[in-house]
Amino acid sequence: QVQLVQSGGDLVQPGGSLRLSCAASGRTSSIIAMGWYRQAPGKQRELVARITRSSSTNYADSVKGRFTISSDNAKNTAFLQMNSLKPEDTARYYCTADRLVGNTVWGQGTQVTVSS
């Protein structure tokens, strides 16, 4: 089993920055990639960014150049640095862990609100 604990998330003004963290525990050797999804009210959940064990990354077009995903494999932790935040980034953000075998594991979610 893998467990994910998220931290970060807050109310921030447009143009501001936030950093989300996601710490994995349990059978972390089974994790092949970690990612971040978000879901805004009335909208479908969407992939924001993903990073593999080999540090290959991909991003949603809407966040390219503003968000950066990184990971510390030794600490089994993933980060999402969010810069130049916009009101449309307001959503609940979820950390995920893709495993070699088994379903994707989801974190508890954390709210990010971008508003003046």
C-alpha positions in Angstrom: 0.0 0.0 0.0 1.0 3.6 -0.7 -0.3 6.6 1.3 0.0 10.2 0.2 -0.1 13.2 2.4 -0.4 16.7 0.8 0.6 20.0 2.2 0.5 23.6 0.9 -2.4 25.3 -0.7 -3.8 28.6 0.4 -5.5 31.8 -0.7 -3.1 33.9 -2.9 -3.5 37.0 -5.0 -3.2 36.8 -8.8 0.4 36.8 -9.9 1.5 35.2 -6.6 3.2 31.8 -6.0 2.5 28.7 -4.0 4.3 25.4 -3.5 2.4 22.2 -2.9 4.1 19.1 -1.4 3.1 15.5 -1.5 4.9 12.9 0.7 4.5 9.2 -0.1 4.8 6.4 2.5 4.4 2.7 2.5 5.5 0.6 -0.5 7.1 3.6 -2.2 9.3 1.3 -4.3 6.2 0.5 -6.4 5.8 4.1 -7.5 6.7 4.8 -11.1 5.4 8.3 -11.4 3.8 11.1 -9.3 1.5 13.8 -10.5 -0.9 16.6 -9.7 -4.5 16.9 -10.8 -7.0 19.6 -10.1 -10.7 20.0 -10.1 -12.5 23.3 -10.2 -16.2 23.5 -9.2 -18.4 22.4 -12.1 -15.4 21.2 -14.1 -13.8 17.9 -14.8 -10.7 16.8 -13.0 -7.6 17.5 -15.2 -4.0 16.5 -15.2 -1.8 19.4 -14.2 1.7 17.9 -14.3 3.4 14.5 -13.9 6.9 13.3 -13.2 8.4 9.9 -13.6 11.1 8.2 -11.6 13.5 9.1 -14.3 12.4 12.8 -14.0 10.6 12.9 -17.3 7.8 15.5 -17.0 4.7 16.6 -18.8 2.4 19.6 -18.2 -1.0 20.8 -19.1 -0.8 23.5 -21.8 -2.5 25.9 -19.4 0.3 25.8 -16.9 3.4 25.4 -19.0 6.0 28.0 -18.2 4.3 28.8 -14.9 4.2 25.6 -12.9 7.1 23.2 -12.2 6.9 19.7 -10.9 9.8 18.1 -9.2 10.5 15.2 -6.9 12.9 14.1 -4.3 13.1 10.4 -4.8 15.2 9.8 -1.7 12.4 11.3 0.4 9.6 10.0 -1.8 8.2 13.5 -2.1 6.8 15.5 -5.0 6.4 19.2 -5.3 4.4 21.5 -7.5 5.8 25.1 -7.7 3.1 27.4 -9.0 4.1 30.8 -10.2 2.2 33.6 -11.8 -1.0 32.2 -10.5 -4.3 33.2 -12.2 -7.9 33.1 -10.9 -8.5 30.2 -13.3 -6.0 28.2 -11.4 -8.4 28.1 -8.5 -9.2 24.5 -7.8 -8.7 21.6 -5.4 -5.4 20.0 -6.2 -4.8 16.3 -5.8 -1.5 14.5 -5.7 -1.3 11.1 -7.4 1.1 8.1 -7.4 1.1 5.7 -10.3 2.3 2.2 -9.3 3.9 -0.5 -11.3 1.1 -2.8 -10.2 -2.3 -1.6 -8.9 -4.5 1.5 -9.1 -3.3 5.0 -9.0 -3.2 6.3 -5.4 -4.8 9.7 -4.6 -4.0 12.2 -2.0 -6.6 14.0 0.1 -6.6 17.1 -1.9 -5.7 20.7 -1.0 -7.5 23.9 -1.9 -5.8 26.6 -4.0 -7.7 29.9 -4.3 -6.4 32.7 -6.5 -8.3 35.9 -5.8 -7.7 39.5 -5.0 
